[in-house]
Amino acid sequence: MSTTRKILARSWFRGRGGRRFALEFALIIGVKLILLTVLWVLVIRPQPRADTSPAAIEQHFSVQEQSEALR
């Protein structure tokens, strides 16, 4: 009975293979986070944002009304 308890008490994760798995898993997650950050900085961040100020919206709609009135 005591050998069964020793076998069940020792976790695979606490062994050499488990530590290696945890290290590789952490490295993979770290590399993915770095790549996603670089992708965001290079591709998404430089995109121009639309002007959503009230004056710009008013001008946008007034131009459409004027072009419809000319038809």
Contacts in CASP RR format, 6 or more apart in sequence:
PFRMAT RR
TARGET T0000
AUTHOR 0000-0000-0000
METHOD contacts of the structure
MODEL  1
MSTTRKILARSWFRGRGGRRFALEFALIIGVKLILLTVLWVLVIRPQPRA
DTSPAAIEQHFSVQEQSEALR
12 18 0 8 1.000
13 19 0 8 1.000
13 21 0 8 1.000
13 22 0 8 1.000
END
